[in-house]
Amino acid sequence: MTGNGDSLPTATIYQVAERAGVSIATVSRTFSDSSKVAAGTREAVLEAAQDLNYVPAAAARALAGRRTRALGAVLPHIDGHYYAQLLVGFEIAASELGLSVVLALASPDGVRSTAALDLLGRVDGVAFMAPSGADDAFVARVAGVRPTVTVARGRVEGADAIHAENRTPARELTAHLLAHGRRRIGFVGRPEPGSDIAGRHRGCLDALEAEGLCLVRLHEADPVEGAGREVAEQILRGPLDLDALVCGNDELALAVVARLTEGGVRVPEDVAVTGWDDSLAARYITPGLTTVRQEVAELGALAARRLAARIDGNPALEPVTVGSRAVLRASCGCPRAA
C-alpha cells in the first residue's frame, strides 16, 4: 500500500501503554474491541494515543486474514443537506458492496480526534469527509497503515482524493451577478484551506478580479443556519453597502434571505443572494434560490467504491472531480420563471 507512514515519526504501542499506565494488551484491546475496556481506561488510552500521535498498526489483523467488512467515515457533523446526502451516498454504495459503515463525528476544534482514533481498530479503511477534527498530518499517518480516501478536502499523500467542482462554477455564478449589474459583492462562508468553500471563495474572487473589482466583505461563518442568521443581523445593523451575497452553501443562504426579508431588505431588489447545493428548500422558497447543483450523494458513493477498491489492494489513483452546475432562480435577479 502506498503511504508516507515511514516518513513520519510514529509512537509505539509500548509508549502509549506507558503514558496511559496500562498494559500493551489493554492498548491493543482498546483499538480492536473497545467495548471490552472500561470507559475510564479507554479514555486514558485514547488520550495518550492522541498526545503521542499514535496510529495502531494494521499488520497483525492483516496477517491473521481477518477483515471487519466495514468502512469508516469521519465527518465534522451530519447536520444539513450536504453531509446527510454525502453519508447516504456512502452508505448505499457500501451496502451494495456487502460492507457496513462505522461513523465517527470529529469535532473541527481539535487537531486530531479520539473519535477518529477509536475508529481505526474497527474498520478496514477510512474516508475523511470534508475538513474535520483530523488534520492533514493525521490523515497522512492513517494513510500509511489503512486504505484512505479524502472527500472535499485538500489532497493528502497516500490517500485517494475526491472533490466536487467548486472554483469554476463559483466564478460563473459571480459573473452572472455582475451581468445583473451587481458591483458590491460579499462572500459568506469560512474558506478553510483545501475545503469546498475555499474553492467557492476563490472562484468568486476570480470573477471580481477579472472586472477590476474587489470583494466588499468576507463574512466568515460556519456553514450552518445560525451563522447565516448572524451574518444577516450584522448586515441589518449597519448601512447597506452590499448589493449581492455569494453564500458558501444553501443553509447559509436560506437563513440570510429569511432574516434580511424579516428586517425589511428585499431579495433580490436590494440584495441578490446565491447559495450552493440545490437543497429541496431552495426550490420552494420565495424568491427561489439561485444555487449550484452538485451530485453530493454520488460523491459519497464514489468515495465508498474507491475505498473498497483500495482495501482490495488497488493502488491510489489521481484525484477525481465530480461536476457541478448553476441553477438560476429569482434570488439573483433573474425572472421568476427562470
The 8 nearest C-alpha neighbors of each residue, nearest first, counted from 0:
[[1, 2, 314, 312, 146, 143, 144, 157],
 [0, 2, 157, 143, 314, 315, 3, 142],
 [3, 1, 157, 143, 142, 4, 156, 0],
 [2, 4, 143, 6, 5, 157, 139, 140],
 [3, 5, 143, 140, 6, 7, 2, 144],
 [6, 4, 3, 7, 143, 8, 2, 9],
 [7, 5, 3, 4, 8, 2, 9, 140],
 [6, 8, 4, 5, 9, 3, 140, 139],
 [9, 7, 6, 10, 5, 4, 52, 140],
 [10, 8, 53, 7, 11, 52, 54, 4],
 [9, 11, 53, 51, 14, 52, 8, 12],
 [12, 10, 13, 14, 9, 15, 53, 55],
 [11, 13, 15, 14, 16, 23, 10, 26],
 [14, 12, 16, 11, 15, 23, 17, 22],
 [15, 13, 17, 11, 16, 12, 18, 10],
 [16, 14, 12, 18, 13, 17, 47, 48],
 [15, 17, 21, 13, 19, 23, 14, 22],
 [16, 18, 20, 14, 15, 19, 13, 21],
 [17, 19, 15, 16, 20, 47, 14, 21],
 [20, 18, 16, 44, 43, 17, 21, 47],
 [21, 19, 17, 18, 16, 22, 43, 15],
 [22, 20, 16, 19, 25, 17, 23, 26],
 [21, 23, 24, 25, 16, 26, 20, 17],
 [22, 24, 26, 16, 25, 13, 27, 12],
 [25, 23, 27, 22, 26, 28, 21, 29],
 [24, 26, 28, 22, 23, 27, 29, 21],
 [27, 25, 23, 29, 24, 28, 16, 44],
 [26, 28, 24, 25, 29, 30, 23, 31],
 [29, 27, 31, 25, 32, 30, 26, 33],
 [30, 28, 33, 26, 27, 31, 32, 41],
 [29, 31, 120, 28, 27, 32, 117, 33],
 [32, 30, 120, 28, 29, 121, 27, 33],
 [33, 31, 28, 34, 29, 30, 35, 120],
 [32, 34, 29, 35, 36, 28, 30, 31],
 [35, 33, 32, 36, 37, 29, 38, 28],
 [34, 36, 33, 32, 37, 28, 29, 38],
 [37, 35, 33, 34, 41, 29, 38, 40],
 [38, 36, 40, 39, 41, 35, 34, 33],
 [37, 39, 41, 40, 42, 36, 34, 33],
 [40, 38, 42, 41, 37, 43, 36, 44],
 [41, 39, 43, 37, 42, 38, 44, 36],
 [40, 42, 38, 44, 39, 43, 36, 37],
 [41, 43, 45, 39, 44, 40, 46, 38],
 [44, 42, 40, 46, 41, 19, 45, 47],
 [43, 45, 47, 41, 19, 42, 46, 48],
 [46, 44, 48, 42, 47, 43, 113, 49],
 [45, 47, 49, 43, 48, 44, 42, 50],
 [48, 46, 50, 44, 49, 45, 15, 19],
 [49, 47, 53, 45, 51, 46, 50, 15],
 [48, 50, 52, 46, 47, 51, 45, 53],
 [49, 51, 47, 48, 52, 46, 53, 45],
 [52, 50, 48, 53, 49, 10, 47, 15],
 [51, 53, 49, 50, 48, 10, 54, 9],
 [54, 52, 48, 10, 51, 9, 49, 55],
 [53, 55, 56, 141, 52, 116, 140, 48],
 [56, 54, 53, 57, 30, 119, 120, 12],
 [57, 55, 58, 144, 54, 59, 145, 60],
 [56, 58, 59, 60, 144, 61, 55, 145],
 [59, 57, 61, 60, 56, 62, 144, 63],
 [60, 58, 62, 61, 57, 63, 56, 64],
 [59, 61, 63, 62, 58, 65, 57, 64],
 [60, 62, 58, 64, 63, 59, 65, 57],
 [63, 61, 64, 59, 60, 58, 65, 57],
 [62, 64, 60, 61, 65, 59, 58, 66],
 [65, 63, 61, 62, 60, 66, 59, 58],
 [66, 64, 63, 60, 61, 67, 62, 68],
 [67, 65, 68, 123, 64, 60, 61, 122],
 [66, 68, 69, 122, 123, 121, 65, 70],
 [69, 67, 98, 66, 99, 123, 70, 122],
 [70, 68, 99, 122, 67, 98, 100, 123],
 [71, 69, 100, 122, 124, 123, 125, 101],
 [70, 72, 125, 101, 122, 100, 102, 124],
 [71, 73, 126, 102, 125, 127, 103, 101],
 [74, 72, 127, 103, 104, 128, 102, 126],
 [75, 73, 104, 128, 76, 105, 131, 72],
 [74, 76, 131, 105, 104, 106, 107, 132],
 [77, 75, 74, 104, 78, 82, 105, 106],
 [78, 76, 82, 83, 79, 74, 75, 86],
 [79, 77, 76, 82, 83, 80, 81, 223],
 [78, 80, 81, 82, 83, 77, 250, 223],
 [79, 81, 83, 82, 84, 278, 78, 276],
 [82, 80, 84, 83, 79, 85, 295, 276],
 [81, 83, 85, 77, 84, 80, 86, 79],
 [82, 84, 86, 80, 85, 81, 77, 87],
 [85, 83, 296, 87, 81, 86, 82, 295],
 [86, 84, 299, 296, 82, 295, 88, 83],
 [85, 87, 89, 83, 84, 88, 90, 82],
 [88, 86, 84, 90, 89, 85, 91, 83],
 [87, 89, 296, 300, 299, 91, 85, 86],
 [90, 88, 299, 300, 86, 303, 92, 87],
 [89, 91, 93, 87, 92, 88, 86, 94],
 [92, 90, 94, 88, 93, 89, 87, 95],
 [91, 93, 300, 95, 94, 89, 90, 303],
 [94, 92, 98, 90, 96, 95, 91, 303],
 [95, 93, 97, 91, 98, 96, 92, 90],
 [94, 96, 92, 93, 97, 91, 98, 90],
 [95, 97, 93, 94, 98, 92, 304, 307],
 [98, 96, 94, 95, 93, 99, 68, 92],
 [99, 97, 93, 94, 68, 69, 96, 100],
 [98, 100, 69, 70, 93, 94, 68, 101],
 [101, 99, 70, 69, 71, 102, 90, 98],
 [100, 102, 71, 70, 72, 69, 103, 99],
 [103, 101, 72, 71, 73, 100, 104, 74],
 [104, 102, 73, 114, 115, 105, 72, 74],
 [103, 105, 74, 75, 76, 73, 106, 102],
 [106, 104, 132, 75, 112, 131, 114, 74],
 [105, 107, 132, 75, 108, 131, 109, 104],
 [108, 106, 132, 131, 109, 75, 105, 130],
 [107, 109, 106, 132, 110, 131, 105, 111],
 [110, 108, 132, 111, 107, 112, 106, 133],
 [111, 109, 134, 132, 133, 112, 108, 107],
 [112, 110, 133, 132, 109, 134, 137, 113],
 [111, 113, 114, 115, 132, 105, 133, 109],
 [112, 114, 116, 115, 45, 117, 49, 111],
 [115, 113, 112, 117, 116, 103, 105, 118],
 [116, 114, 118, 112, 113, 117, 103, 105],
 [117, 115, 113, 118, 114, 119, 112, 45],
 [116, 118, 114, 115, 119, 113, 30, 120],
 [119, 117, 115, 116, 121, 120, 114, 122],
 [120, 118, 121, 116, 117, 122, 30, 115],
 [119, 121, 30, 31, 118, 122, 117, 32],
 [120, 122, 119, 118, 31, 67, 123, 30],
 [121, 123, 69, 70, 124, 71, 67, 119],
 [122, 124, 69, 70, 67, 66, 68, 310],
 [125, 123, 146, 145, 70, 122, 147, 71],
 [124, 126, 71, 147, 72, 70, 127, 148],
 [125, 127, 148, 72, 149, 147, 71, 128],
 [128, 126, 149, 73, 72, 150, 148, 125],
 [127, 129, 150, 74, 73, 149, 126, 151],
 [128, 130, 151, 152, 150, 131, 127, 194],
 [131, 129, 152, 194, 128, 75, 132, 107],
 [132, 130, 107, 75, 133, 105, 74, 129],
 [131, 133, 107, 105, 106, 111, 109, 112],
 [134, 132, 111, 131, 137, 110, 112, 138],
 [133, 135, 137, 136, 110, 111, 138, 132],
 [134, 136, 138, 137, 139, 155, 133, 153],
 [137, 135, 139, 138, 134, 140, 133, 155],
 [136, 138, 140, 139, 135, 134, 133, 141],
 [137, 139, 135, 141, 140, 136, 142, 134],
 [140, 138, 142, 136, 137, 141, 155, 135],
 [139, 141, 137, 143, 4, 142, 138, 136],
 [140, 142, 138, 143, 139, 144, 145, 137],
 [143, 141, 139, 147, 145, 140, 2, 144],
 [144, 142, 4, 2, 140, 141, 3, 145],
 [143, 145, 141, 142, 57, 56, 4, 146],
 [146, 144, 142, 124, 141, 147, 143, 123],
 [145, 147, 124, 309, 310, 142, 125, 306],
 [148, 146, 158, 125, 142, 124, 126, 145],
 [149, 147, 159, 126, 158, 160, 306, 127],
 [150, 148, 127, 160, 126, 128, 159, 161],
 [149, 151, 128, 161, 152, 129, 162, 160],
 [152, 150, 162, 129, 195, 194, 128, 161],
 [151, 153, 194, 193, 129, 150, 130, 149],
 [154, 152, 193, 155, 194, 151, 192, 149],
 [153, 155, 160, 152, 156, 149, 158, 193],
 [156, 154, 158, 139, 157, 135, 153, 138],
 [157, 155, 158, 139, 2, 154, 3, 142],
 [156, 158, 2, 1, 142, 155, 3, 315],
 [159, 157, 147, 148, 156, 155, 142, 160],
 [158, 160, 148, 315, 316, 149, 318, 147],
 [161, 159, 318, 149, 154, 148, 150, 158],
 [160, 162, 319, 150, 318, 320, 149, 151],
 [163, 161, 320, 151, 150, 321, 319, 164],
 [162, 164, 321, 320, 322, 165, 151, 323],
 [163, 165, 322, 323, 321, 320, 166, 162],
 [166, 164, 199, 198, 168, 167, 169, 163],
 [165, 167, 202, 198, 199, 169, 168, 170],
 [166, 168, 170, 169, 165, 202, 171, 164],
 [169, 167, 171, 170, 166, 165, 172, 324],
 [170, 168, 202, 172, 199, 166, 171, 167],
 [169, 171, 202, 203, 206, 167, 173, 168],
 [172, 170, 174, 168, 169, 173, 175, 167],
 [173, 171, 169, 175, 174, 170, 168, 176],
 [174, 172, 176, 170, 175, 171, 203, 206],
 [173, 175, 177, 171, 176, 172, 206, 170],
 [176, 174, 178, 172, 173, 177, 171, 179],
 [177, 175, 173, 179, 178, 174, 181, 331],
 [176, 178, 181, 174, 180, 179, 175, 182],
 [177, 179, 175, 180, 176, 174, 181, 173],
 [180, 178, 176, 177, 181, 175, 332, 331],
 [181, 179, 177, 178, 182, 176, 175, 242],
 [182, 180, 177, 176, 179, 242, 183, 243],
 [181, 183, 184, 177, 180, 242, 212, 243],
 [184, 182, 241, 242, 215, 181, 243, 185],
 [183, 185, 243, 215, 244, 214, 241, 182],
 [184, 186, 216, 244, 215, 214, 217, 245],
 [185, 187, 245, 217, 244, 246, 218, 216],
 [188, 186, 246, 218, 247, 219, 217, 245],
 [189, 187, 220, 247, 219, 221, 190, 218],
 [188, 190, 219, 220, 191, 221, 196, 187],
 [191, 197, 189, 196, 188, 192, 200, 194],
 [190, 192, 194, 197, 189, 193, 196, 130],
 [193, 191, 194, 197, 190, 153, 152, 198],
 [192, 194, 153, 152, 191, 197, 195, 198],
 [193, 195, 152, 197, 196, 191, 192, 151],
 [196, 194, 198, 197, 151, 165, 199, 152],
 [195, 197, 199, 190, 198, 194, 247, 200],
 [198, 196, 190, 200, 194, 195, 199, 191],
 [199, 197, 166, 201, 195, 165, 196, 200],
 [200, 198, 196, 166, 202, 169, 165, 201],
 [199, 201, 197, 203, 198, 202, 196, 204],
 [200, 202, 198, 204, 203, 199, 197, 205],
 [203, 201, 170, 166, 169, 205, 199, 204],
 [202, 204, 170, 200, 201, 205, 206, 169],
 [203, 205, 201, 207, 202, 206, 208, 200],
 [206, 204, 202, 208, 203, 207, 170, 201],
 [207, 205, 170, 209, 203, 204, 208, 174],
 [208, 206, 212, 204, 210, 209, 205, 213],
 [207, 209, 211, 205, 210, 212, 206, 204],
 [208, 210, 206, 207, 211, 205, 212, 204],
 [211, 209, 208, 207, 212, 206, 177, 213],
 [210, 212, 208, 209, 207, 213, 206, 205],
 [213, 211, 207, 208, 210, 214, 209, 182],
 [214, 212, 207, 215, 208, 211, 204, 184],
 [213, 215, 216, 185, 184, 204, 212, 207],
 [214, 216, 185, 184, 183, 213, 217, 241],
 [217, 215, 185, 214, 218, 186, 184, 241],
 [216, 218, 186, 185, 219, 187, 215, 214],
 [219, 217, 187, 220, 186, 216, 188, 230],
 [220, 218, 189, 188, 217, 187, 221, 190],
 [221, 219, 188, 189, 226, 218, 222, 187],
 [220, 222, 223, 189, 226, 188, 219, 227],
 [223, 221, 251, 220, 188, 248, 250, 247],
 [224, 222, 226, 221, 225, 250, 251, 227],
 [225, 223, 227, 250, 251, 226, 254, 228],
 [226, 224, 228, 227, 223, 229, 254, 251],
 [225, 227, 229, 228, 224, 220, 223, 221],
 [228, 226, 251, 254, 224, 230, 255, 225],
 [227, 229, 231, 225, 254, 230, 226, 255],
 [228, 230, 232, 226, 231, 227, 233, 225],
 [231, 229, 233, 227, 232, 228, 226, 234],
 [230, 232, 234, 228, 255, 229, 233, 259],
 [233, 231, 229, 235, 230, 234, 228, 236],
 [234, 232, 230, 236, 231, 235, 229, 237],
 [233, 235, 231, 232, 236, 237, 230, 239],
 [234, 236, 232, 233, 237, 231, 262, 259],
 [237, 235, 233, 234, 232, 238, 231, 239],
 [238, 236, 235, 234, 239, 233, 240, 232],
 [237, 239, 240, 236, 234, 235, 241, 233],
 [240, 238, 241, 237, 234, 235, 242, 269],
 [239, 241, 238, 242, 183, 215, 237, 234],
 [242, 240, 183, 239, 243, 184, 185, 270],
 [241, 243, 270, 183, 181, 269, 184, 271],
 [244, 242, 271, 184, 270, 241, 272, 185],
 [243, 245, 185, 272, 186, 184, 246, 271],
 [246, 244, 186, 273, 272, 187, 185, 274],
 [247, 245, 187, 274, 252, 248, 186, 273],
 [246, 248, 188, 196, 187, 275, 274, 245],
 [249, 247, 275, 274, 246, 250, 251, 276],
 [250, 248, 274, 252, 275, 251, 253, 276],
 [249, 251, 253, 224, 252, 248, 223, 254],
 [250, 252, 227, 254, 249, 224, 253, 248],
 [251, 253, 249, 255, 274, 254, 246, 250],
 [254, 252, 256, 250, 255, 251, 249, 257],
 [253, 255, 227, 257, 228, 251, 252, 256],
 [254, 256, 252, 227, 231, 258, 253, 228],
 [257, 255, 253, 259, 254, 258, 260, 252],
 [256, 258, 254, 260, 255, 259, 253, 261],
 [257, 259, 261, 255, 260, 256, 231, 228],
 [260, 258, 262, 264, 256, 261, 257, 231],
 [259, 261, 264, 263, 262, 257, 258, 265],
 [262, 260, 258, 259, 263, 257, 264, 256],
 [263, 261, 259, 260, 264, 258, 235, 232],
 [262, 264, 260, 261, 265, 259, 258, 235],
 [265, 263, 259, 260, 262, 269, 266, 270],
 [264, 266, 269, 268, 260, 267, 263, 270],
 [267, 265, 268, 270, 271, 269, 330, 264],
 [266, 268, 271, 270, 330, 332, 269, 265],
 [269, 267, 266, 265, 270, 271, 332, 264],
 [270, 268, 265, 267, 266, 242, 264, 271],
 [269, 271, 242, 243, 267, 266, 268, 272],
 [270, 272, 267, 243, 331, 330, 266, 244],
 [273, 271, 244, 330, 331, 243, 245, 270],
 [274, 272, 289, 245, 290, 246, 331, 288],
 [273, 275, 249, 290, 248, 246, 252, 247],
 [274, 276, 248, 291, 290, 249, 277, 247],
 [277, 275, 292, 291, 278, 249, 293, 248],
 [278, 276, 292, 290, 291, 275, 281, 279],
 [277, 279, 281, 276, 280, 80, 249, 282],
 [278, 280, 281, 282, 277, 283, 80, 276],
 [279, 281, 282, 283, 278, 284, 277, 253],
 [282, 280, 288, 278, 279, 283, 277, 284],
 [283, 281, 280, 287, 279, 284, 288, 278],
 [282, 284, 280, 281, 287, 285, 279, 286],
 [283, 285, 287, 286, 281, 282, 280, 288],
 [286, 284, 287, 283, 288, 329, 330, 282],
 [285, 287, 329, 330, 284, 288, 266, 335],
 [288, 286, 285, 284, 329, 328, 282, 330],
 [287, 289, 281, 330, 328, 290, 286, 273],
 [290, 288, 328, 327, 273, 330, 326, 331],
 [289, 291, 274, 275, 326, 273, 277, 325],
 [292, 290, 325, 275, 324, 276, 326, 277],
 [293, 291, 277, 276, 324, 323, 325, 326],
 [292, 294, 323, 295, 276, 322, 291, 324],
 [293, 295, 297, 296, 298, 292, 323, 321],
 [294, 296, 298, 297, 85, 293, 84, 299],
 [297, 295, 88, 85, 84, 299, 298, 294],
 [298, 296, 300, 294, 299, 295, 88, 301],
 [297, 299, 295, 301, 296, 300, 294, 302],
 [298, 300, 89, 88, 85, 302, 296, 297],
 [301, 299, 89, 88, 297, 92, 303, 302],
 [300, 302, 304, 298, 299, 303, 297, 305],
 [303, 301, 299, 305, 300, 304, 306, 298],
 [304, 302, 306, 300, 89, 301, 305, 93],
 [305, 303, 307, 301, 306, 302, 308, 300],
 [304, 306, 308, 302, 307, 303, 301, 309],
 [305, 307, 309, 303, 308, 304, 302, 148],
 [308, 306, 310, 304, 309, 305, 303, 311],
 [307, 309, 311, 305, 306, 310, 313, 304],
 [310, 308, 313, 306, 312, 311, 307, 146],
 [309, 311, 307, 312, 308, 146, 306, 124],
 [312, 310, 308, 309, 313, 307, 306, 146],
 [311, 313, 309, 310, 314, 308, 0, 146],
 [312, 314, 309, 308, 311, 315, 310, 0],
 [315, 313, 309, 316, 312, 0, 1, 308],
 [314, 316, 159, 158, 313, 157, 317, 309],
 [317, 315, 159, 314, 318, 160, 319, 158],
 [316, 318, 319, 315, 159, 160, 161, 158],
 [319, 317, 160, 161, 159, 316, 320, 162],
 [318, 320, 161, 162, 160, 317, 321, 163],
 [319, 321, 162, 163, 161, 164, 322, 318],
 [322, 320, 163, 164, 162, 319, 323, 298],
 [321, 323, 164, 163, 320, 293, 324, 294],
 [324, 322, 293, 164, 292, 291, 168, 321],
 [325, 323, 292, 291, 168, 326, 293, 322],
 [324, 326, 291, 290, 292, 327, 168, 172],
 [327, 325, 290, 291, 289, 328, 292, 324],
 [328, 326, 289, 337, 325, 290, 329, 333],
 [327, 329, 289, 287, 337, 288, 330, 333],
 [328, 330, 335, 333, 287, 332, 286, 331],
 [331, 329, 288, 267, 286, 272, 332, 289],
 [332, 330, 271, 329, 272, 333, 267, 289],
 [331, 333, 329, 267, 330, 271, 334, 179],
 [332, 334, 329, 331, 328, 335, 337, 327],
 [335, 333, 336, 337, 329, 332, 328, 331],
 [334, 336, 329, 337, 333, 328, 286, 287],
 [335, 337, 334, 328, 329, 333, 327, 287],
 [336, 335, 328, 334, 327, 333, 329, 326]]
